Amino acid sequence: MSIISENGFNRNFNQVHENIFRLIACLCLAFIIMPGFSVKQKEIPAAEHGIGGGDFFQEAGSGDDYGILTSLRMNDFDIHTQIETAVPEPESLSKSRTLFYDSYTVEPGENISGLAIDFGLNQGTIVSVNKISNTRLLQIGKVLKIPNQDGILHAVKKGETISSIAGSYKADIEEIKIANELFSHRLKPGTDLFIPGAQLDWLKLQEINGDLFIWPVNGYITSNYGYRRDPFNASRRQFHSGIDIKGTTGTPIRAAMAGRVSMTGYDRILGNFVIINHHSGYRTVYGHMNVIRTRTGAYVGTGERIGDVGNTGSSTGPHLHFTVYKNGVTVNPRPLIR
């Protein structure tokens, strides 16, 4: 009797143990597949992850999200790439900034184009704030002002307002006020106002860089622009309104810039001549031609042949007389020819 009782007790004990094990297994399975499963979060000081200020909470659980996190952690580079691209630009970088300048001394071999690249600015910005009229004359040792942002200077004229100036440059009034630290809308005529983001007119920059015209003829200059001794009367000085470029008779003469021919003909001083009107108030004159190869009213492109070098009119030998007008006034052509 005692043996049977002991065996029965053991069978009952094993059955209870097995039932408890099954119950625990079922609970665990239900807990794992339960929707929205998560575990408690562990608080980690932000300083350990390079974040300045506050606390960072790291999820240490499993479930559907756990698989995603695990796959991301397998490629640490991808995690950091995604985090970096998701972080918006700091607001301070996109806000308007107060203007300030650094100084820089020009060294041998440097030019405005290269300096603009080095400082991350437009050429027109450096040209404008330093009031450079000819970049080819940039001197070694010259101290330049280098602004902390792109823009150009505007000389305030009588009657102008911040609103009218901003409108002409399509600029923001508040940005102009912030850059120049203006506390009112009153502007004093003659003041240099910095216009953030504005760019120098393309044509103006071409003028300053000396890239406006091409050489109208192959040759060298025999007489410059300005006062000179009269080639027909050595005792008298005269103003030479252009430059003379020596050439052989028949050498092609080409339009220095695209434009429309406004006049052709013969003059006792210029001989056979051609006059071309260009954009922005420019006009060019070509004199002493042997042959005229265009006509009044024709549109000619830059470099198009308009005549041949000759010795007509008041001339001491075959050459081209080349004059440039800007808004009806003669200017020195040499700094404008690339």
C-alpha positions in Angstrom: 0.0 0.0 0.0 2.8 2.4 0.8 4.5 1.8 -2.6 1.2 2.4 -4.6 0.6 5.7 -2.7 4.1 6.9 -3.4 3.8 6.2 -7.1 0.5 7.9 -7.3 2.0 10.9 -5.5 4.8 11.1 -8.0 2.5 10.9 -11.0 0.3 13.7 -9.5 3.4 15.9 -8.8 4.8 15.4 -12.3 1.4 16.3 -13.9 1.1 19.5 -11.8 4.6 20.5 -12.7 3.9 19.9 -16.4 0.7 21.9 -16.3 2.6 24.8 -14.6 5.3 24.7 -17.3 2.6 24.8 -20.1 0.9 27.7 -18.4 4.1 29.7 -18.2 4.9 28.9 -21.9 1.5 30.1 -23.0 1.8 33.3 -21.1 5.2 34.0 -22.6 3.9 33.3 -26.1 0.9 35.6 -25.6 3.1 38.3 -24.2 5.5 38.1 -27.2 2.8 38.3 -29.9 0.7 40.9 -28.2 0.2 44.0 -30.5 2.1 47.2 -29.5 4.5 45.2 -27.4 7.2 47.3 -25.9 9.4 47.3 -22.9 10.3 50.0 -20.5 12.7 52.7 -21.7 16.1 53.2 -20.2 17.2 56.8 -19.6 20.7 57.6 -20.8 22.4 61.0 -20.2 22.5 62.9 -23.5 26.1 63.8 -23.0 27.1 60.1 -23.7 25.7 60.5 -27.2 27.1 63.9 -28.1 23.8 65.8 -27.8 24.1 69.1 -26.0 21.5 69.4 -23.2 18.4 67.3 -22.2 18.0 63.6 -21.8 18.0 60.9 -24.5 15.7 57.9 -24.2 16.8 54.7 -25.7 14.3 51.9 -26.4 15.7 48.6 -25.2 12.7 46.4 -26.2 11.7 44.1 -29.0 8.6 43.5 -31.0 8.1 44.9 -34.6 10.2 48.0 -33.9 13.0 45.9 -32.5 13.6 44.2 -35.9 13.8 47.6 -37.6 16.3 49.0 -35.1 18.4 45.8 -35.3 18.7 46.1 -39.1 19.6 49.8 -38.8 22.3 49.1 -36.2 23.9 46.5 -38.5 25.0 49.5 -40.6 26.1 52.3 -38.3 27.1 54.5 -41.3 23.5 54.4 -42.7 22.1 55.4 -39.3 24.2 58.5 -39.0 23.6 59.4 -42.6 19.8 59.3 -42.1 20.0 61.2 -38.8 22.1 63.9 -40.4 19.9 64.4 -43.4 16.8 64.5 -41.1 18.2 67.4 -39.0 17.0 70.8 -40.3 19.4 73.6 -40.9 19.9 75.7 -37.8 17.7 78.8 -38.0 20.6 81.0 -37.3 22.2 80.1 -40.6 19.2 81.0 -42.7 18.5 84.3 -40.9 19.7 87.7 -42.1 23.1 88.7 -40.7 24.6 92.0 -39.7 27.3 93.0 -42.2 30.9 93.0 -41.1 34.2 92.9 -43.0 37.6 91.2 -42.8 40.6 92.7 -44.5 42.9 90.8 -46.9 46.1 91.9 -48.6 46.6 91.0 -52.2 49.6 88.7 -52.9 51.5 88.2 -56.1 49.6 86.2 -58.7 46.2 86.7 -57.2 43.2 88.1 -59.0 39.6 88.9 -58.1 38.2 85.7 -59.7 40.5 83.5 -57.6 39.9 85.5 -54.4 36.1 85.2 -54.9 36.4 81.4 -55.1 38.7 81.3 -52.0 36.3 83.4 -49.9 33.1 81.8 -51.3 31.7 85.0 -52.7 30.6 86.4 -56.1 33.1 88.4 -58.0 30.7 91.3 -58.1 30.5 91.4 -54.3 34.3 91.9 -53.9 34.3 94.4 -56.8 31.4 96.4 -55.4 32.4 96.7 -51.8 35.9 97.7 -52.8 34.7 100.0 -55.6 37.1 98.5 -58.1 36.7 100.0 -61.6 39.2 97.8 -63.4 40.1 94.3 -62.1 43.2 94.2 -64.4 44.7 97.0 -62.4 44.5 95.1 -59.1 47.8 95.8 -57.3 49.9 93.6 -55.1 49.7 94.8 -51.5 46.2 96.4 -51.9 44.1 95.8 -48.9 40.6 94.5 -49.8 37.5 94.5 -47.7 36.0 91.0 -47.5 32.3 90.9 -46.4 30.7 88.0 -44.5 28.0 87.6 -47.1 27.2 88.2 -50.8 25.7 91.5 -51.9 26.6 94.9 -53.4 26.8 98.5 -52.3 24.2 101.0 -53.4 24.8 104.7 -53.2 21.6 106.3 -51.8 20.3 109.1 -54.0 18.1 112.0 -53.0 14.4 110.9 -52.7 15.1 107.2 -52.4 13.7 105.1 -49.6 14.4 101.7 -48.3 11.3 100.5 -49.9 12.2 101.8 -53.4 15.7 100.5 -53.2 14.6 97.1 -52.0 12.1 97.0 -54.9 14.7 97.9 -57.5 16.9 95.0 -56.3 14.0 92.7 -55.4 15.4 92.5 -52.0 13.8 92.2 -48.5 13.5 95.4 -46.5 14.1 93.7 -43.2 17.2 92.0 -44.5 18.6 95.4 -45.6 17.8 96.9 -42.2 19.5 94.0 -40.4 22.6 94.0 -42.5 23.1 97.7 -42.2 21.9 98.0 -38.6 19.2 100.6 -39.6 16.8 101.6 -36.9 14.6 103.8 -39.0 13.6 104.2 -42.7 15.4 107.5 -43.0 18.3 107.4 -45.5 20.9 110.1 -46.0 21.8 110.7 -49.7 25.3 109.6 -50.5 25.2 106.8 -47.9 26.5 103.4 -49.1 23.8 100.9 -48.4 24.7 97.2 -48.5 22.0 95.1 -50.4 22.2 91.5 -49.2 22.1 88.9 -52.0 22.1 91.5 -54.8 24.4 90.9 -57.7 26.3 93.3 -59.9 24.9 93.8 -63.3 26.4 91.3 -65.8 27.3 94.0 -68.3 28.9 96.2 -65.6 31.0 93.2 -64.4 32.1 92.6 -68.0 33.2 96.2 -68.2 35.2 96.1 -65.0 36.8 92.8 -66.0 37.7 94.1 -69.4 35.7 91.4 -71.2 33.1 93.6 -73.0 34.6 93.7 -76.5 36.8 91.5 -78.6 39.7 92.9 -80.7 38.1 94.2 -83.9 41.3 93.5 -85.9 44.6 91.6 -85.3 47.4 94.1 -84.8 49.0 96.4 -82.2 48.1 99.8 -81.0 50.0 102.7 -82.6 48.1 105.5 -81.0 46.2 105.5 -77.7 43.0 107.2 -76.5 43.5 110.7 -75.2 45.6 113.7 -76.0 48.4 113.3 -78.5 50.6 115.2 -80.9 48.7 115.9 -84.2 50.3 113.5 -86.7 49.8 116.1 -89.5 51.0 119.1 -87.4 53.6 118.3 -84.8 53.3 121.7 -83.1 49.7 121.0 -82.2 48.1 118.7 -79.6 44.7 117.1 -80.3 42.4 114.8 -78.5 42.3 111.3 -80.0 38.8 109.9 -79.5 39.8 106.2 -80.0 42.7 103.9 -80.5 44.6 103.2 -83.8 45.4 99.5 -84.5 48.0 98.9 -87.2 47.2 96.4 -89.9 47.8 95.5 -93.5 45.4 96.6 -96.2 42.7 94.0 -96.6 43.0 92.5 -93.1 39.4 91.6 -91.9 37.7 94.0 -89.5 35.2 92.4 -87.2 32.3 93.7 -85.0 33.7 94.1 -81.5 30.3 93.3 -80.0 26.9 92.2 -81.5 24.7 95.0 -82.5 22.8 96.8 -85.3 24.6 98.9 -88.0 23.3 102.4 -87.6 25.4 104.1 -90.4 28.0 103.4 -93.1 29.6 105.9 -95.4 32.6 108.1 -96.1 33.9 111.0 -94.1 36.9 113.2 -95.0 38.6 112.4 -91.6 37.4 108.8 -91.0 37.4 107.7 -94.6 35.2 104.7 -95.1 33.5 104.0 -91.8 30.9 101.8 -90.0 29.0 102.7 -86.8 27.3 99.9 -84.8 24.8 100.5 -81.9 25.0 98.0 -79.1 23.0 97.4 -75.9 23.3 99.4 -72.7 24.2 102.7 -74.5 27.3 101.5 -76.3 28.3 102.5 -79.8 31.4 101.6 -81.8 33.0 103.4 -84.7 35.3 101.8 -87.3 37.3 104.1 -89.6 39.8 104.3 -92.5 38.3 101.1 -94.0 39.5 100.0 -97.5 36.2 98.2 -98.1 32.9 98.2 -96.2 31.3 94.8 -96.0 28.0 95.5 -94.3 25.0 97.8 -94.7 22.9 100.2 -92.6 20.2 98.4 -90.6 22.0 95.0 -90.7 22.3 93.0 -87.5 25.9 91.8 -87.0 27.1 89.2 -84.4 30.3 89.5 -82.3 33.2 88.7 -84.6 31.3 89.1 -87.8 33.3 90.7 -90.7 32.2 94.2 -91.4 35.0 95.5 -93.6 38.8 95.5 -94.4 41.7 97.6 -93.1 42.5 100.5 -95.3 44.1 103.9 -95.6 41.1 106.1 -96.5 40.4 109.6 -95.1 43.0 111.4 -93.0 45.4 108.6 -92.4 49.2 108.1 -92.3 49.1 104.4 -93.2 46.9 101.3 -93.2 45.2 100.9 -89.8 41.8 100.8 -88.0 40.6 103.7 -86.0 38.3 102.3 -83.3 36.1 104.5 -81.0 33.8 103.4 -78.3 30.9 105.6 -77.0 29.0 105.1 -73.8 25.7 107.0 -73.6 27.0 109.5 -76.2 30.4 110.1 -74.6 33.7 108.6 -75.8 35.5 106.2 -73.4 38.9 104.5 -73.5 38.3 101.3 -75.5 41.5 99.5 -74.2 40.2 98.5 -70.7 37.1 97.1 -72.3 38.7 94.7 -74.8 39.4 91.2 -73.7 
